[in-house]
Each structure stands twice: as structure tokens, then as C-alpha cells.
Amino acid sequence: MRHPARLGIALTLALATAGCSTAAGDGSRAAPGPTAEAASVASCGQPLSFARPPERTVALDQTSTETLLELGLQDRMAGTANLKTKMPAPYEAAYAKIPVIAPKIATGEQLRAATPDFVVAGSADLFTKDRAGTREELSALKVPTFVSAVDCPRQNPAGKTPFELLFSDYENLGRIFGAGERAGRLAADQRAAVARAGENASRVPRGADQPTVVYLYSVFNGMPYVAGKSGLPSEMSRIVGAKNAFDDVDEDWPEVSWEEVAKRDPDFIVIGDLSERGRPGDSAAEKRAAMTQHPVISQLGAVRERRILEVPGIELDPSVRSVHALGLLAAGMKDLGYVR
């Protein structure tokens, strides 16, 4: 078994066209400028209309920031907020030119001071009265708001997968900014990456022999937070032929007990490394230590036999980088011998 840290090397090269490509202006592919065209889209139940592409966009989280940078829209951005991990190298130069209106979650005052004409967020909970303000409040100020379709399942067509909803974000933002060609290319590249990740799914055992996985996102106050049914990891599992052991919990990242993890006795464990976020229990090393030192968890076959994969934690939430984590999962399962 290859060491988990080595799994990303080949995949980073293989998936280079699936995200983090050249948005920061590294010179290898120029981003087309937005065209002055009217556009209408729907976002999380709200219709949005634009007579021309926005010029002062604020992204309220890292997910949205990276999506806009990947689409080459840094010149249309008036602010960013809530950076959780280090910005990837391809985006660094472009990101450095954009004002940071708040290091963590932005308040309404901080947002208004940036005088935005458009606000983008990966999750609806950033638009509350005690945060950036509600979408209704901002609409009354003639500031349209966009929420990722992944966070609005009730407003989306039935049967659309989380990845397809993510790709629809790219395409809708491309329409809004007149960057449809770049957005379409990004969506196509990532659809191809998803297809590659699923190529071996038919060769993975099914039924009672189907491998189960627990995704360990964080350990806070000694308690594990794992991927539930509604999070992206469940879809990742389906694509590669595994089963999320906590698919019966209808939450994204529920807090559970170590005893409950032991009860599920997963065939392998995926650790989300959030070292750069810097909170206690965030690093992969801390999560490994928590498992090996626990009297019950340390006895699980997945822990004793080191059937543990590591992926960047931020990539387990829907983002332009998620296809990379999916590729690591597919390669890791093959490496662990689950592909016939």
C-alpha cells in the first residue's frame, strides 16, 4: 500500500485541467473578458437579472472566491472573506489583489463598506441578519445575491447529483459574467474527472461485500465529526462504488461518538486534513492520534491495518477542488485492493 501522502502526486497532474488551472493569470491560458450581455438565472429560489456583468462582486467564502478566480473574474471582484485554508498557488497572485473585507465571516457592515453590486456565497447560512444580512435585505438595497445550488436541494430539479449542481453554478456564473465559454470548459473538464473517478466502480464488490467508509472531518472537544447522508462524500462514495457508513444520518457533518464509529466498523477511513485552519483536532496527525489512542477505535481493523486515506479537508465540501479529492478516493480504493 502506498503511503496516503503520495496518492495526490499523480492525480494532481491528471486532474490539473479539472480545477486550479490558470485562473490566477499564470500566463498559460488567458481568461476571456466578460462581455456586456444581459443575463437571467435562478439562484436558490430567487430569480436574478443583470443588464450587464457585475463589476464589484464580493465572495463571502473561500469556495466562492476560488470559483470566481477559476473563471478568471478577479478584475470583477471587490472583496473576499472567510479564508479557511491557504490559497492554492495558481490563485495566489490574483487573490492578493482583491481586498479582504473580513478574515472570517463577514458582517453586514463589512459587506456594505465594500459597496458590492453582486454577492456570492457557497452556503445560504452566510446570509443571515447577524452575518452579511439576509438575501431579502440585500435585494432591497438593489444588491443581488447568489447561493450555490448544492446548498439549495429543495429548489433544484430532482435527480441532479451534487456534482451536477456544482457544475450548474459554474455555468450560471458564466452567464452572469459573460464568461460562458470558460465556465463551460471548466464544467466539461470536471465532468470528465468525475467519469474517470468512477471508471472502476463496476469492479468494486457489491451487496454485503461492498466496502464501507467513514469520513472523519474534524475532532472537536474529543468528539468526531463525520460525513452524513447529505454531504458531498456520500455522492463521492457512490461514484467510486463504496458506501458511506453514516448514510442513515441526514446531515452534512454530524457530531457522533467514537463508539458509534466503532459500531459501524468501516472497511476504511478517509481523514480530511484541515491543518491550515489551525483549530484543535483539525490536522490529519491529530485525527490519527485520536484514533490510535482510543481504546475502542484503535482495535478497528481499518485502524490496526492502516486502511486510512488522507485528503485535503476543504475538498470534502463542494468546491472547484472537490474533483481532486474524488480522484484521491478512487485511487486510494484501488490501492487498498477494493477494485477487482
Secondary structure, DSSP 8 states (H G I E B T S, - for coil): ---GGGHHHHHHHHTGGGSSSSTT--SSS---------EEEEETTEEEEESS--SSEEE-SHHHHHHHHHTT-GGGEEEEE---S---HHHHHHHHTS-EEESSS--HHHHHHT--SEEEESSGGGSSTTTT--HHHHHHTT--EEE-GGG-GGGS-TT--HHHHHHHHHHHHHHHHT-HHHHHHHHHHHHHHHHHHTTTGGGS--GGGS-EEEEEEEEETTEEEE--TTSHHHHHHHHHT-EETTTTS-SSS-B--HHHHHHH--SEEEEEE-GGG--TT-SHHHHHHHHHHSTTGGGSHHHHTT-EEEEEGGGGSSSTTHHHHHHHHHHHHHHTT---
